[in-house]
Amino acid sequence: MSLPTSILIAFASTDLKRVDQHFGSAQCLAIYRLDGEGAALVEAVQFGLQSQDGHEDKLMAKFEALQGCAAVYCEAAGASAVKQLLALGVQPLKVAHGTRIGPLLSELQDVIRDGSPPPWLAKAMQQGRSDPDRFDAMAAEPWEEA
């Protein structure tokens, strides 16, 4: 399975090095671009101090920040947030507090190179390979009348 140009992966992190935040109260989402050559931080979206108060209106900014991301790693996420993330095509992944981001990115690259990505990653990779000009090509095809 070949890697698309790149995949975006987000991490709920305060220091851009470790996953140490609950999704709903995350103060920052570190967004990394992963491709066949490596991974690099492309954006750190700051949200400020957030409480775990059950108010979902604060999630909208996080959902917007995750546009185009294949997954978000966090310590935990509420059931409603998980449902909304999945509807957006973003796979929520729970890891232990303090899990280092570097090894997580390396692990993703390893499973891609081995040809054994988890289903969510295989799906994201497949979507990343879609041809943006496919509709133009279809429109240019001759139509047969019935």
Disulfide bonds with the S-S distance in Angstrom:
none
